[in-house]
């Protein structure tokens, strides 16, 4: 993601965190449902992991090495 525009990087961080927040809500809602939603939850979890990887890449542009993981 090595972009030189600091404003763009700030925006990326916020957007990624918002996406993760939305996915957390969707995962929580679908986890309460029946077993038919298990595949949906799994897909959301994959998307969330992808966003964590994106966030890690943006943070590395700031010189930050993070060990990002989903809280159990």
N, CA, C and O atoms as a CHARMM CRD file, in Angstrom:
* protein
*
  288
    1    1 UNK  N      0.80800  -1.19500   0.00000 PROA 1      0.00000
    2    1 UNK  CA     0.00000   0.00000   0.00000 PROA 1      0.00000
    3    1 UNK  C      0.84700   1.25300   0.00000 PROA 1      0.00000
    4    1 UNK  O      0.27100   2.34100  -0.00100 PROA 1      0.00000
    5    2 UNK  N      2.06900   1.19500   0.00100 PROA 2      0.00000
    6    2 UNK  CA     2.99200   2.30900   0.14200 PROA 2      0.00000
    7    2 UNK  C      2.54800   3.55700  -0.59900 PROA 2      0.00000
    8    2 UNK  O      3.01600   3.82500  -1.70500 PROA 2      0.00000
    9    3 UNK  N      1.67200   4.30100  -0.01100 PROA 3      0.00000
   10    3 UNK  CA     1.24000   5.56100  -0.58100 PROA 3      0.00000
   11    3 UNK  C      1.91700   6.69200   0.17100 PROA 3      0.00000
   12    3 UNK  O      2.13800   6.59100   1.37700 PROA 3      0.00000
   13    4 UNK  N      2.24600   7.76100  -0.52500 PROA 4      0.00000
   14    4 UNK  CA     2.97100   8.85000   0.11800 PROA 4      0.00000
   15    4 UNK  C      2.04300   9.91300   0.68500 PROA 4      0.00000
   16    4 UNK  O      2.50900  10.79600   1.40600 PROA 4      0.00000
   17    5 UNK  N      0.77100   9.86400   0.39500 PROA 5      0.00000
   18    5 UNK  CA    -0.18300  10.87000   0.86200 PROA 5      0.00000
   19    5 UNK  C     -0.66700  10.51000   2.26500 PROA 5      0.00000
   20    5 UNK  O     -1.41100   9.54400   2.43000 PROA 5      0.00000
   21    6 UNK  N     -0.24800  11.28800   3.29200 PROA 6      0.00000
   22    6 UNK  CA    -0.65500  10.96500   4.66500 PROA 6      0.00000
   23    6 UNK  C     -2.16400  10.99600   4.85900 PROA 6      0.00000
   24    6 UNK  O     -2.70700  10.17800   5.60100 PROA 6      0.00000
   25    7 UNK  N     -2.84700  11.92500   4.20400 PROA 7      0.00000
   26    7 UNK  CA    -4.30200  11.99900   4.34200 PROA 7      0.00000
   27    7 UNK  C     -4.96500  10.73600   3.80400 PROA 7      0.00000
   28    7 UNK  O     -5.93800  10.24700   4.37800 PROA 7      0.00000
   29    8 UNK  N     -4.44400  10.21800   2.71600 PROA 8      0.00000
   30    8 UNK  CA    -5.00000   8.98600   2.15200 PROA 8      0.00000
   31    8 UNK  C     -4.78300   7.81900   3.10900 PROA 8      0.00000
   32    8 UNK  O     -5.66900   6.98100   3.28000 PROA 8      0.00000
   33    9 UNK  N     -3.61100   7.76300   3.73100 PROA 9      0.00000
   34    9 UNK  CA    -3.34300   6.67900   4.68300 PROA 9      0.00000
   35    9 UNK  C     -4.26000   6.77700   5.89800 PROA 9      0.00000
   36    9 UNK  O     -4.76400   5.76200   6.37700 PROA 9      0.00000
   37   10 UNK  N     -4.48000   7.99500   6.40000 PROA 10     0.00000
   38   10 UNK  CA    -5.39000   8.16600   7.52900 PROA 10     0.00000
   39   10 UNK  C     -6.78300   7.67700   7.16100 PROA 10     0.00000
   40   10 UNK  O     -7.44400   6.98500   7.93500 PROA 10     0.00000
   41   11 UNK  N     -7.21100   8.05100   5.96700 PROA 11     0.00000
   42   11 UNK  CA    -8.52900   7.65100   5.49300 PROA 11     0.00000
   43   11 UNK  C     -8.61300   6.13600   5.36900 PROA 11     0.00000
   44   11 UNK  O     -9.62500   5.53700   5.73200 PROA 11     0.00000
   45   12 UNK  N     -7.56200   5.52000   4.86400 PROA 12     0.00000
   46   12 UNK  CA    -7.54900   4.06500   4.72300 PROA 12     0.00000
   47   12 UNK  C     -7.68400   3.37800   6.07800 PROA 12     0.00000
   48   12 UNK  O     -8.43200   2.41000   6.21200 PROA 12     0.00000
   49   13 UNK  N     -6.96800   3.87100   7.07400 PROA 13     0.00000
   50   13 UNK  CA    -7.04000   3.27300   8.40800 PROA 13     0.00000
   51   13 UNK  C     -8.46900   3.33800   8.93100 PROA 13     0.00000
   52   13 UNK  O     -9.00500   2.34200   9.41700 PROA 13     0.00000
   53   14 UNK  N     -9.07700   4.50200   8.83200 PROA 14     0.00000
   54   14 UNK  CA   -10.44800   4.67800   9.33100 PROA 14     0.00000
   55   14 UNK  C    -11.42000   3.79900   8.55600 PROA 14     0.00000
   56   14 UNK  O    -12.27700   3.15100   9.15600 PROA 14     0.00000
   57   15 UNK  N    -11.30200   3.76700   7.24900 PROA 15     0.00000
   58   15 UNK  CA   -12.20900   2.95300   6.43300 PROA 15     0.00000
   59   15 UNK  C    -12.07600   1.47400   6.74800 PROA 15     0.00000
   60   15 UNK  O    -13.07800   0.76300   6.82400 PROA 15     0.00000
   61   16 UNK  N    -10.86800   1.01100   6.93000 PROA 16     0.00000
   62   16 UNK  CA   -10.65400  -0.40400   7.25700 PROA 16     0.00000
   63   16 UNK  C    -11.26700  -0.72600   8.61600 PROA 16     0.00000
   64   16 UNK  O    -11.92200  -1.75600   8.77600 PROA 16     0.00000
   65   17 UNK  N    -11.05500   0.15200   9.59300 PROA 17     0.00000
   66   17 UNK  CA   -11.63500  -0.08000  10.91800 PROA 17     0.00000
   67   17 UNK  C    -13.16300  -0.07700  10.86000 PROA 17     0.00000
   68   17 UNK  O    -13.80800  -0.85800  11.56000 PROA 17     0.00000
   69   18 UNK  N    -13.74100   0.78100  10.04400 PROA 18     0.00000
   70   18 UNK  CA   -15.19800   0.80000   9.88700 PROA 18     0.00000
   71   18 UNK  C    -15.69900  -0.49600   9.25100 PROA 18     0.00000
   72   18 UNK  O    -16.73400  -1.02700   9.65400 PROA 18     0.00000
   73   19 UNK  N    -14.97500  -0.99700   8.27000 PROA 19     0.00000
   74   19 UNK  CA   -15.34900  -2.25900   7.63500 PROA 19     0.00000
   75   19 UNK  C    -15.28900  -3.40500   8.64300 PROA 19     0.00000
   76   19 UNK  O    -16.17900  -4.25500   8.68200 PROA 19     0.00000
   77   20 UNK  N    -14.24000  -3.42100   9.45100 PROA 20     0.00000
   78   20 UNK  CA   -14.11100  -4.46300  10.46700 PROA 20     0.00000
   79   20 UNK  C    -15.25100  -4.36400  11.46500 PROA 20     0.00000
   80   20 UNK  O    -15.80600  -5.38300  11.87400 PROA 20     0.00000
   81   21 UNK  N    -15.60400  -3.14900  11.86000 PROA 21     0.00000
   82   21 UNK  CA   -16.71200  -2.95800  12.79000 PROA 21     0.00000
   83   21 UNK  C    -18.02300  -3.49600  12.20700 PROA 21     0.00000
   84   21 UNK  O    -18.78600  -4.17300  12.89600 PROA 21     0.00000
   85   22 UNK  N    -18.27300  -3.19000  10.93900 PROA 22     0.00000
   86   22 UNK  CA   -19.49300  -3.69200  10.28100 PROA 22     0.00000
   87   22 UNK  C    -19.50100  -5.21700  10.22900 PROA 22     0.00000
   88   22 UNK  O    -20.52400  -5.85200  10.48800 PROA 22     0.00000
   89   23 UNK  N    -18.35700  -5.79100   9.89400 PROA 23     0.00000
   90   23 UNK  CA   -18.27100  -7.25300   9.83400 PROA 23     0.00000
   91   23 UNK  C    -18.47100  -7.87400  11.20700 PROA 23     0.00000
   92   23 UNK  O    -19.11500  -8.91700  11.32400 PROA 23     0.00000
   93   24 UNK  N    -17.92800  -7.24900  12.25100 PROA 24     0.00000
   94   24 UNK  CA   -18.13400  -7.75600  13.60600 PROA 24     0.00000
   95   24 UNK  C    -19.61800  -7.80100  13.94500 PROA 24     0.00000
   96   24 UNK  O    -20.09500  -8.76300  14.54700 PROA 24     0.00000
   97   25 UNK  N    -20.34000  -6.76500  13.55900 PROA 25     0.00000
   98   25 UNK  CA   -21.78900  -6.72300  13.80500 PROA 25     0.00000
   99   25 UNK  C    -22.49200  -7.83100  13.03500 PROA 25     0.00000
  100   25 UNK  O    -23.34400  -8.53100  13.58200 PROA 25     0.00000
  101   26 UNK  N    -22.13800  -7.98700  11.77600 PROA 26     0.00000
  102   26 UNK  CA   -22.76800  -9.02800  10.95000 PROA 26     0.00000
  103   26 UNK  C    -22.44900 -10.42300  11.48700 PROA 26     0.00000
  104   26 UNK  O    -23.31800 -11.29400  11.51500 PROA 26     0.00000
  105   27 UNK  N    -21.21700 -10.62900  11.90800 PROA 27     0.00000
  106   27 UNK  CA   -20.82800 -11.93400  12.46000 PROA 27     0.00000
  107   27 UNK  C    -21.62900 -12.21700  13.72300 PROA 27     0.00000
  108   27 UNK  O    -22.11800 -13.33100  13.91600 PROA 27     0.00000
  109   28 UNK  N    -21.76300 -11.22300  14.57400 PROA 28     0.00000
  110   28 UNK  CA   -22.52500 -11.40200  15.81900 PROA 28     0.00000
  111   28 UNK  C    -23.98400 -11.73200  15.51900 PROA 28     0.00000
  112   28 UNK  O    -24.56500 -12.61200  16.15500 PROA 28     0.00000
  113   29 UNK  N    -24.57100 -11.03900  14.56700 PROA 29     0.00000
  114   29 UNK  CA   -25.97100 -11.28200  14.22200 PROA 29     0.00000
  115   29 UNK  C    -26.17800 -12.67800  13.62800 PROA 29     0.00000
  116   29 UNK  O    -27.11200 -13.38600  14.00400 PROA 29     0.00000
  117   30 UNK  N    -25.31700 -13.05900  12.71800 PROA 30     0.00000
  118   30 UNK  CA   -25.47600 -14.35500  12.05600 PROA 30     0.00000
  119   30 UNK  C    -25.05500 -15.51300  12.95700 PROA 30     0.00000
  120   30 UNK  O    -25.49300 -16.64500  12.75500 PROA 30     0.00000
  121   31 UNK  N    -24.21900 -15.23900  13.93500 PROA 31     0.00000
  122   31 UNK  CA   -23.81700 -16.29700  14.87000 PROA 31     0.00000
  123   31 UNK  C    -24.96900 -16.69600  15.78000 PROA 31     0.00000
  124   31 UNK  O    -25.00300 -17.81700  16.28700 PROA 31     0.00000
  125   32 UNK  N    -25.90800 -15.78800  15.98800 PROA 32     0.00000
  126   32 UNK  CA   -27.08000 -16.07700  16.81600 PROA 32     0.00000
  127   32 UNK  C    -28.10100 -16.92600  16.07400 PROA 32     0.00000
  128   32 UNK  O    -28.96000 -17.55500  16.69200 PROA 32     0.00000
  129   33 UNK  N    -28.00700 -16.94400  14.76500 PROA 33     0.00000
  130   33 UNK  CA   -28.99000 -17.63900  13.93700 PROA 33     0.00000
  131   33 UNK  C    -28.69100 -19.13900  13.89500 PROA 33     0.00000
  132   33 UNK  O    -27.84500 -19.64500  14.63200 PROA 33     0.00000
  133   34 UNK  N    -29.39400 -19.81700  13.03200 PROA 34     0.00000
  134   34 UNK  CA   -29.26100 -21.27200  12.93600 PROA 34     0.00000
  135   34 UNK  C    -27.99500 -21.67600  12.18800 PROA 34     0.00000
  136   34 UNK  O    -27.22800 -20.82700  11.73300 PROA 34     0.00000
  137   35 UNK  N    -27.79600 -22.94700  12.07300 PROA 35     0.00000
  138   35 UNK  CA   -26.59700 -23.50400  11.45200 PROA 35     0.00000
  139   35 UNK  C    -26.48300 -23.13300   9.96900 PROA 35     0.00000
  140   35 UNK  O    -25.39000 -23.19200   9.40500 PROA 35     0.00000
  141   36 UNK  N    -27.57900 -22.75900   9.34200 PROA 36     0.00000
  142   36 UNK  CA   -27.54200 -22.37300   7.93200 PROA 36     0.00000
  143   36 UNK  C    -26.67400 -21.14000   7.71100 PROA 36     0.00000
  144   36 UNK  O    -26.17600 -20.91900   6.60800 PROA 36     0.00000
  145   37 UNK  N    -26.49500 -20.34500   8.74600 PROA 37     0.00000
  146   37 UNK  CA   -25.69200 -19.13400   8.62400 PROA 37     0.00000
  147   37 UNK  C    -24.20900 -19.37700   8.88400 PROA 37     0.00000
  148   37 UNK  O    -23.41600 -18.43700   8.83800 PROA 37     0.00000
  149   38 UNK  N    -23.82800 -20.59700   9.14900 PROA 38     0.00000
  150   38 UNK  CA   -22.42400 -20.90200   9.46300 PROA 38     0.00000
  151   38 UNK  C    -21.50300 -20.53600   8.30000 PROA 38     0.00000
  152   38 UNK  O    -20.40700 -20.02200   8.52200 PROA 38     0.00000
  153   39 UNK  N    -21.93200 -20.79300   7.07500 PROA 39     0.00000
  154   39 UNK  CA   -21.11400 -20.45500   5.91200 PROA 39     0.00000
  155   39 UNK  C    -20.98500 -18.94200   5.76900 PROA 39     0.00000
  156   39 UNK  O    -19.91400 -18.43900   5.43000 PROA 39     0.00000
  157   40 UNK  N    -22.05100 -18.22900   6.02100 PROA 40     0.00000
  158   40 UNK  CA   -22.02000 -16.76900   5.95100 PROA 40     0.00000
  159   40 UNK  C    -21.04100 -16.22100   6.97900 PROA 40     0.00000
  160   40 UNK  O    -20.23400 -15.34500   6.66800 PROA 40     0.00000
  161   41 UNK  N    -21.11100 -16.73300   8.19500 PROA 41     0.00000
  162   41 UNK  CA   -20.19700 -16.29500   9.25700 PROA 41     0.00000
  163   41 UNK  C    -18.76000 -16.56300   8.84500 PROA 41     0.00000
  164   41 UNK  O    -17.88800 -15.71500   9.03500 PROA 41     0.00000
  165   42 UNK  N    -18.51200 -17.72800   8.28500 PROA 42     0.00000
  166   42 UNK  CA   -17.15700 -18.07100   7.84900 PROA 42     0.00000
  167   42 UNK  C    -16.66600 -17.10500   6.77600 PROA 42     0.00000
  168   42 UNK  O    -15.50800 -16.68800   6.79500 PROA 42     0.00000
  169   43 UNK  N    -17.53800 -16.75100   5.84800 PROA 43     0.00000
  170   43 UNK  CA   -17.16000 -15.80800   4.79900 PROA 43     0.00000
  171   43 UNK  C    -16.86000 -14.42400   5.37900 PROA 43     0.00000
  172   43 UNK  O    -15.90200 -13.77000   4.96600 PROA 43     0.00000
  173   44 UNK  N    -17.66800 -13.98600   6.31900 PROA 44     0.00000
  174   44 UNK  CA   -17.41500 -12.70900   6.97600 PROA 44     0.00000
  175   44 UNK  C    -16.08900 -12.73100   7.72800 PROA 44     0.00000
  176   44 UNK  O    -15.36100 -11.73900   7.73800 PROA 44     0.00000
  177   45 UNK  N    -15.77900 -13.85100   8.35100 PROA 45     0.00000
  178   45 UNK  CA   -14.52000 -13.96500   9.08700 PROA 45     0.00000
  179   45 UNK  C    -13.32000 -13.89900   8.14700 PROA 45     0.00000
  180   45 UNK  O    -12.28400 -13.33500   8.49800 PROA 45     0.00000
  181   46 UNK  N    -13.45800 -14.47200   6.95400 PROA 46     0.00000
  182   46 UNK  CA   -12.38600 -14.39400   5.95400 PROA 46     0.00000
  183   46 UNK  C    -12.20200 -12.94100   5.51100 PROA 46     0.00000
  184   46 UNK  O    -11.07600 -12.45300   5.41400 PROA 46     0.00000
  185   47 UNK  N    -13.30700 -12.26100   5.24800 PROA 47     0.00000
  186   47 UNK  CA   -13.23200 -10.85000   4.87000 PROA 47     0.00000
  187   47 UNK  C    -12.57700 -10.01800   5.96600 PROA 47     0.00000
  188   47 UNK  O    -11.75100  -9.14900   5.68800 PROA 47     0.00000
  189   48 UNK  N    -12.94900 -10.28900   7.19700 PROA 48     0.00000
  190   48 UNK  CA   -12.38500  -9.55800   8.32900 PROA 48     0.00000
  191   48 UNK  C    -10.87300  -9.79400   8.41900 PROA 48     0.00000
  192   48 UNK  O    -10.12000  -8.85600   8.68100 PROA 48     0.00000
  193   49 UNK  N    -10.43100 -11.01300   8.21000 PROA 49     0.00000
  194   49 UNK  CA    -8.99800 -11.32600   8.22100 PROA 49     0.00000
  195   49 UNK  C     -8.27800 -10.57600   7.09900 PROA 49     0.00000
  196   49 UNK  O     -7.15800 -10.09900   7.28000 PROA 49     0.00000
  197   50 UNK  N     -8.92500 -10.48000   5.94900 PROA 50     0.00000
  198   50 UNK  CA    -8.34700  -9.71300   4.83900 PROA 50     0.00000
  199   50 UNK  C     -8.19300  -8.24200   5.21800 PROA 50     0.00000
  200   50 UNK  O     -7.16800  -7.62600   4.92400 PROA 50     0.00000
  201   51 UNK  N     -9.20700  -7.68300   5.86700 PROA 51     0.00000
  202   51 UNK  CA    -9.12400  -6.29000   6.29600 PROA 51     0.00000
  203   51 UNK  C     -8.02000  -6.09900   7.34000 PROA 51     0.00000
  204   51 UNK  O     -7.34700  -5.06900   7.34800 PROA 51     0.00000
  205   52 UNK  N     -7.83600  -7.07200   8.20700 PROA 52     0.00000
  206   52 UNK  CA    -6.73700  -6.98200   9.18100 PROA 52     0.00000
  207   52 UNK  C     -5.38100  -6.96000   8.47500 PROA 52     0.00000
  208   52 UNK  O     -4.47400  -6.23200   8.87800 PROA 52     0.00000
  209   53 UNK  N     -5.25500  -7.75500   7.43400 PROA 53     0.00000
  210   53 UNK  CA    -4.01800  -7.74600   6.65100 PROA 53     0.00000
  211   53 UNK  C     -3.81500  -6.39100   5.98600 PROA 53     0.00000
  212   53 UNK  O     -2.69800  -5.87400   5.95500 PROA 53     0.00000
  213   54 UNK  N     -4.89100  -5.81300   5.45200 PROA 54     0.00000
  214   54 UNK  CA    -4.81200  -4.48400   4.85100 PROA 54     0.00000
  215   54 UNK  C     -4.40000  -3.44400   5.88700 PROA 54     0.00000
  216   54 UNK  O     -3.56100  -2.58600   5.61700 PROA 54     0.00000
  217   55 UNK  N     -4.99300  -3.52800   7.06400 PROA 55     0.00000
  218   55 UNK  CA    -4.66200  -2.58900   8.13300 PROA 55     0.00000
  219   55 UNK  C     -3.19500  -2.72600   8.53300 PROA 55     0.00000
  220   55 UNK  O     -2.50800  -1.72800   8.75200 PROA 55     0.00000
  221   56 UNK  N     -2.72900  -3.94800   8.62400 PROA 56     0.00000
  222   56 UNK  CA    -1.32300  -4.19500   8.94800 PROA 56     0.00000
  223   56 UNK  C     -0.40900  -3.53900   7.90500 PROA 56     0.00000
  224   56 UNK  O      0.61900  -2.95800   8.25300 PROA 56     0.00000
  225   57 UNK  N     -0.78800  -3.63300   6.63400 PROA 57     0.00000
  226   57 UNK  CA     0.01300  -3.04300   5.56200 PROA 57     0.00000
  227   57 UNK  C      0.04400  -1.52000   5.67000 PROA 57     0.00000
  228   57 UNK  O      1.09700  -0.90800   5.49300 PROA 57     0.00000
  229   58 UNK  N     -1.09800  -0.90600   5.95800 PROA 58     0.00000
  230   58 UNK  CA    -1.14900   0.55000   6.08300 PROA 58     0.00000
  231   58 UNK  C     -0.33700   0.99800   7.30300 PROA 58     0.00000
  232   58 UNK  O      0.39700   1.98400   7.23800 PROA 58     0.00000
  233   59 UNK  N     -0.47400   0.27100   8.40900 PROA 59     0.00000
  234   59 UNK  CA     0.27800   0.62700   9.60900 PROA 59     0.00000
  235   59 UNK  C      1.78400   0.50800   9.38400 PROA 59     0.00000
  236   59 UNK  O      2.56400   1.27800   9.94400 PROA 59     0.00000
  237   60 UNK  N      2.18100  -0.44600   8.57500 PROA 60     0.00000
  238   60 UNK  CA     3.61000  -0.59800   8.30100 PROA 60     0.00000
  239   60 UNK  C      4.15400   0.61000   7.54400 PROA 60     0.00000
  240   60 UNK  O      5.34400   0.91400   7.63600 PROA 60     0.00000
  241   61 UNK  N      3.29100   1.30100   6.79400 PROA 61     0.00000
  242   61 UNK  CA     3.70700   2.53800   6.13500 PROA 61     0.00000
  243   61 UNK  C      4.06900   3.61400   7.15700 PROA 61     0.00000
  244   61 UNK  O      4.84400   4.52300   6.85900 PROA 61     0.00000
  245   62 UNK  N      3.50800   3.50900   8.35800 PROA 62     0.00000
  246   62 UNK  CA     3.82500   4.43200   9.44300 PROA 62     0.00000
  247   62 UNK  C      5.00700   3.94800  10.27400 PROA 62     0.00000
  248   62 UNK  O      5.40500   4.60200  11.23700 PROA 62     0.00000
  249   63 UNK  N      5.56000   2.81000   9.90100 PROA 63     0.00000
  250   63 UNK  CA     6.65600   2.23800  10.67200 PROA 63     0.00000
  251   63 UNK  C      6.17900   1.47500  11.88900 PROA 63     0.00000
  252   63 UNK  O      6.93200   1.26400  12.84000 PROA 63     0.00000
  253   64 UNK  N      4.91600   1.06100  11.85300 PROA 64     0.00000
  254   64 UNK  CA     4.32500   0.32600  12.97500 PROA 64     0.00000
  255   64 UNK  C      4.21800  -1.14200  12.59400 PROA 64     0.00000
  256   64 UNK  O      3.63400  -1.49000  11.56800 PROA 64     0.00000
  257   65 UNK  N      4.78800  -1.99100  13.42900 PROA 65     0.00000
  258   65 UNK  CA     4.63000  -3.42700  13.25000 PROA 65     0.00000
  259   65 UNK  C      3.62800  -3.89800  14.29800 PROA 65     0.00000
  260   65 UNK  O      3.87600  -3.79800  15.49900 PROA 65     0.00000
  261   66 UNK  N      2.52100  -4.40200  13.83800 PROA 66     0.00000
  262   66 UNK  CA     1.44300  -4.79900  14.74800 PROA 66     0.00000
  263   66 UNK  C      1.17400  -6.29100  14.61700 PROA 66     0.00000
  264   66 UNK  O      1.27900  -6.86800  13.53400 PROA 66     0.00000
  265   67 UNK  N      0.83200  -6.88500  15.71800 PROA 67     0.00000
  266   67 UNK  CA     0.40600  -8.27900  15.73600 PROA 67     0.00000
  267   67 UNK  C     -1.10700  -8.26500  15.87200 PROA 67     0.00000
  268   67 UNK  O     -1.64500  -8.44600  16.96400 PROA 67     0.00000
  269   68 UNK  N     -1.78200  -8.05100  14.75900 PROA 68     0.00000
  270   68 UNK  CA    -3.23600  -7.90600  14.78000 PROA 68     0.00000
  271   68 UNK  C     -3.90700  -9.26600  14.73500 PROA 68     0.00000
  272   68 UNK  O     -3.57200 -10.12400  13.91900 PROA 68     0.00000
  273   69 UNK  N     -4.85800  -9.43600  15.63300 PROA 69     0.00000
  274   69 UNK  CA    -5.63300 -10.67300  15.63200 PROA 69     0.00000
  275   69 UNK  C     -7.01400 -10.36800  16.18000 PROA 69     0.00000
  276   69 UNK  O     -7.22600  -9.35100  16.84000 PROA 69     0.00000
  277   70 UNK  N     -7.93000 -11.24200  15.90400 PROA 70     0.00000
  278   70 UNK  CA    -9.30300 -11.10300  16.35900 PROA 70     0.00000
  279   70 UNK  C     -9.39500 -11.56200  17.80200 PROA 70     0.00000
  280   70 UNK  O     -8.92000 -12.64100  18.15500 PROA 70     0.00000
  281   71 UNK  N     -9.99800 -10.75100  18.61400 PROA 71     0.00000
  282   71 UNK  CA   -10.20700 -11.10400  20.02100 PROA 71     0.00000
  283   71 UNK  C    -11.24700 -12.21300  20.09700 PROA 71     0.00000
  284   71 UNK  O    -12.30400 -12.12500  19.47100 PROA 71     0.00000
  285   72 UNK  N    -10.95300 -13.22600  20.84400 PROA 72     0.00000
  286   72 UNK  CA   -11.85700 -14.37400  20.95900 PROA 72     0.00000
  287   72 UNK  C    -13.07100 -14.05800  21.79200 PROA 72     0.00000
  288   72 UNK  O    -13.92900 -14.91900  21.98400 PROA 72     0.00000
